[in-house]
Amino acid sequence: MGDEAPESYGLIILSQPAYLTIAKHALTHAGPRIAPDKWREVYGLLAGRLTVGNCIVTEAIPFTEGDRESVRFSAGDYAKAAMMTENLADRNPPEFLAGWYHSHFIGHEFSGVDVENHLGWQVPNKYAFGLVFDPQELSESNPGIVILKLRDVNLGEASPVDKLNFVIQQVKGKYYTWLQEYLPGGIWG
């Protein structure tokens, strides 16, 4: 594929409620009030719709929690996700599962397990993306997230990973302070 831009949406627009849900889910299990050796990863789904070539993520749906090293879907989670797909298509305007989110504590990148998990999303939907929330990256100038996709699923786990452009609706910097204002006090200690 060379230096061509990855095949994807023009922009990922993360709604404010979706960002708050992701942050709350992640920080409830790996926030400032919890000792880092007790942190747990979380996993959820991202519902969205297309608008003029962009993907608007309207909802983040928390699904499960794991341990400090990993988080995975169970067989029951896959069944629930399949039912959700039908419900999203019935919305007006119709929506779909645009991707998934999870937390981890290795920075803004996919781990090897994440690449394997993401292949399950992007092989059937070339536009699917994964959002990583790392609470260690959260600061006033950094929302703690990155949105990623594989450049070429035909390469499998050897595919390069690309960062996608995104914005968070109605949140302009001072992310840490903003989250403290909008999320429950128990997260912060």
N, C-alpha and C positions, 0 to 999 in steps of 0.2 A: 504494500500500500504506500510505501515511501513516506513523503512528508505531507501527503494529502490530509485534509481535516477528516476526523472520524465521521462515519455516517451516523448522525444523531439528530436530535431536535436542535432548533436554533438556540434556544435558551430554556433552562429549567427554572420555572418560577415556583418557589416554595411558598405556599400560603403561610401567613402568620400562625393560624391555628395548627397547621401541620408541624411547623418548626417547634412550637411550644410543646406539642405532644411528644415529639422525638426527644427534645431536651429533658422533659419531665421523666420520660421512661428511662432514659440513660442515666440521668443524675440521681434518680431514686435508688439506683443500684450501684452507682459509682460516682457519688458526689462528694462534696467537701466534708460532709459529716461522717463519712465512712472511711475507715483506714484502707489505703490502697491494696493491701494484701487480702481484703475482703470484697473487693470490687467484683461485680458480675457483668458479663456481656448481655446485651438485649438484642432482640430481633423483631422486626415489624414489617408491615407492607405499606406501600405508597400508592394511593389511588389518585388518578388524575384524568385530565382531558386535554385534547389538542385545541389550540387556538392559534391560528395563523403560523403554523410551523413550530410553535413553542409548546412545551408541556407544562401545564399548570398543575402542580401537586396540591390537590384540594384537601387531602386527608392522609394522616399517618395513622396506621392501625397497629397498636402494640400487640404482639403475638406471644412471645415467650422470653424467658430468661435462661441463661446458662450458668457457667462458672467463670472463673477469671480468665481462662484460656480459650473458651469457645462457646458457641451457641449454635444449635441446629434445630431444624424443623422435625417434628414427629410425624408419623403417618396421619394422625388425627388433624394436625395443622394443615397438611396438604389438602385434606378433604374440606376443611373449613375455608381454605383459600379458594378452592374450586367453586364452592357455593357463593362466596363473595363476588367472584367474577360475574356470575349471573346477575346478582343484585346491582352491581355497579353499572352493568349494561342497561338496566331498566331505569336509571336515573335520567333526569332531563336537565341539562344535556347528558347524553351517555358518557360514562366514565369507564376506566379500565385499570387493571393493576399495571402501573408504569414501572414498578421495580420494588426494591426492598431497602430497608435500612437496618443497620446494626451498629453497636458500639464496640470499640476495642481500644486497646491502650498501647498501640505501637506507632502512632502517628497517622498522618493522612495518606494511607495506602491500603491496598488489599493485601491480606496475608495469603499464603498458598491455599488455605482452606477457603478463604473468601473467593478466590478465583474459581475454584472448583464449584462452589455454591452459585456463583454468578453465571457460570456456563449454563446452569439449569434455567436461568432466567433469559439469558440473551440468545441462546440457540433457537428457542421458539419465537422470540420477539427481538429482532435485531436492534430495536431502539431501547430495550430495557436497560436500566441503570441501577447502580447500587450507591447508597448514601452511607458514608462512614461518619459516626460521631465519636470523637475522642475527647473526653472531658479534660484531658491534659492540655489540649490545644485551645480550649475556650479562653478567651480574653476579651478585653474591651474592643479590640480591633479584629478579632477572629471569632466567627460564630461556632467554631468547634467542628465544622463539617466540611466534607469534600464529597463531590459526586463523581463517580467513576463508571467507566464501561470498558469492555475489552475491544481492542482495535480490530481483531480478526479472530472470530470464534473458530475458524478452521484450523488455527494453530493450537487450539485447546489451551491447556495451562501454560503454554509458552507464549501466548499472545501478549503483546505489550498492553499496558493499561493506560487509558487516557483520562485526563481530568476534563469534566464538562463545565461549561459556564453556567452559573446560577445566580439568582438573586432571591432574597427573602423579602416578601411584600411587607411594606410598612415598618421595616426595622432598618435603621440607619446607624450602624456603628454602636459603640458602647454596649456590646452584646451581653457581657457579664452583668452589668448593672441593670439592663433591661430585663434579663431573665430573672434576676432577684426580685424585681418589681412584679412580674407577672406569674411566677411560679410559687407554689405553697412554701411557707417558711420552713417546714420540716426538712426540706432538701438541703437547706443552707446551714443547719446546725442549731 
